[in-house]
Amino acid sequence: MFDPATLRFDAAGLIPAIAQAPSGEVLMMAWMNAEAVARTIETGRATYWSRSRQSFWVKGESSGHVQRLIELRVDCDRDCLLLIVDQAGPACHTNRRTCFYTAIRDGAEVEIMAPQG
């Protein structure tokens, strides 16, 4: 059985978690603590730790843009997580599919994705 205590959390008790669509598209990055990892596994819904609010954040709880966990992966150093998720609606709070909508091209920032709707 998987034990979140085997992960390597930082000094604040957090671990970076990357959310990715089954297609391989990177959707977002957030932070999790051991309890958020356990809740995600138990509920099947991505649960993160909000550093600004100092509270748990179930993705989509207020927006409806939920992330259903398909698979949780641990990297080789056990200090980063990859969540393969089924994303309902946009993943980014800016209403874009992904948080990675700005590219650096020829030294300039270029917005490569407009908000949805």
C-alpha positions as CSV (number, residue, x, y, z in Angstrom):
1,M,0.0,0.0,0.0
2,F,1.3,3.5,-0.9
3,D,2.3,5.6,2.1
4,P,2.6,9.4,1.4
5,A,5.1,9.6,4.3
6,T,7.6,7.9,1.9
7,L,7.7,11.1,-0.3
8,R,10.3,13.8,0.1
9,F,8.5,17.0,1.1
10,D,10.3,20.3,1.4
11,A,10.9,22.2,4.7
12,A,7.3,23.5,4.6
13,G,6.0,20.0,4.2
14,L,5.1,20.4,0.5
15,I,5.8,18.6,-2.7
16,P,5.2,20.0,-6.3
17,A,2.5,18.3,-8.2
18,I,2.1,18.6,-11.9
19,A,-1.3,18.0,-13.4
20,Q,-1.3,16.5,-16.9
21,A,-4.0,15.4,-19.3
22,P,-3.9,11.8,-20.7
23,S,-2.8,13.3,-24.0
24,G,0.4,14.5,-22.4
25,E,-0.6,18.2,-22.2
26,V,0.7,19.8,-19.1
27,L,-2.2,21.6,-17.4
28,M,-0.9,23.2,-14.2
29,M,1.5,22.9,-11.2
30,A,0.4,23.2,-7.6
31,W,1.6,22.1,-4.2
32,M,0.4,19.2,-2.0
33,N,1.2,18.1,1.5
34,A,0.8,14.6,2.8
35,E,-2.8,15.0,3.7
36,A,-3.6,16.4,0.2
37,V,-2.0,13.4,-1.4
38,A,-4.0,11.1,0.8
39,R,-7.2,12.9,0.1
40,T,-6.6,12.8,-3.6
41,I,-6.0,9.1,-3.5
42,E,-9.1,8.5,-1.3
43,T,-11.5,10.7,-3.2
44,G,-10.2,10.5,-6.8
45,R,-10.4,14.3,-7.0
46,A,-7.2,16.4,-7.2
47,T,-6.7,18.1,-3.8
48,Y,-4.0,20.6,-3.4
49,W,-2.6,22.8,-0.6
50,S,-3.1,26.5,-1.1
51,R,-0.1,28.3,0.2
52,S,-1.8,31.7,0.0
53,R,-5.0,30.5,1.9
54,Q,-3.2,27.9,4.0
55,S,-6.0,25.5,3.4
56,F,-6.9,22.5,1.2
57,W,-8.1,23.3,-2.3
58,V,-10.1,20.7,-4.2
59,K,-9.7,21.6,-7.8
60,G,-13.0,22.7,-9.3
61,E,-14.8,22.9,-6.0
62,S,-16.0,26.5,-6.7
63,S,-15.5,26.6,-10.5
64,G,-16.8,23.2,-11.5
65,H,-13.6,22.6,-13.4
66,V,-12.8,19.4,-11.5
67,Q,-9.8,17.1,-12.0
68,R,-10.6,13.5,-11.7
69,L,-7.5,11.4,-10.9
70,I,-6.7,8.8,-13.4
71,E,-3.2,7.9,-12.1
72,L,-0.7,9.3,-9.5
73,R,2.9,9.0,-10.4
74,V,6.0,9.6,-8.2
75,D,9.3,10.7,-9.8
76,C,12.6,8.9,-9.2
77,D,13.7,11.1,-6.4
78,R,10.3,10.9,-4.7
79,D,10.2,14.8,-4.5
80,C,7.7,15.6,-7.3
81,L,4.3,14.1,-8.3
82,L,2.6,13.8,-11.6
83,L,-1.2,13.6,-11.6
84,I,-2.7,12.2,-14.8
85,V,-6.2,13.8,-14.7
86,D,-9.4,14.1,-16.5
87,Q,-9.8,17.8,-16.6
88,A,-13.4,19.3,-16.8
89,G,-13.2,22.7,-18.4
90,P,-10.1,25.0,-18.1
91,A,-7.4,24.1,-15.6
92,C,-6.2,27.7,-15.2
93,H,-7.9,30.4,-13.1
94,T,-7.5,32.7,-16.1
95,N,-10.1,30.4,-17.9
96,R,-7.5,28.8,-20.2
97,R,-7.0,25.1,-20.8
98,T,-3.5,25.2,-19.3
99,C,-1.6,27.6,-17.0
100,F,1.3,27.4,-19.5
101,Y,-0.2,29.9,-22.1
102,T,2.8,32.2,-22.4
103,A,5.8,31.2,-24.6
104,I,9.2,32.9,-24.8
105,R,9.9,33.2,-28.5
106,D,12.9,35.1,-29.9
107,G,13.3,36.7,-26.5
108,A,9.7,38.0,-26.3
109,E,6.7,36.8,-24.4
110,V,3.9,35.6,-26.6
111,E,0.5,34.6,-25.4
112,I,-0.3,31.4,-27.3
113,M,-3.7,30.6,-25.9
114,A,-6.7,32.8,-25.3
115,P,-9.2,32.3,-22.5
116,Q,-12.1,29.9,-23.2
117,G,-15.6,31.2,-23.8
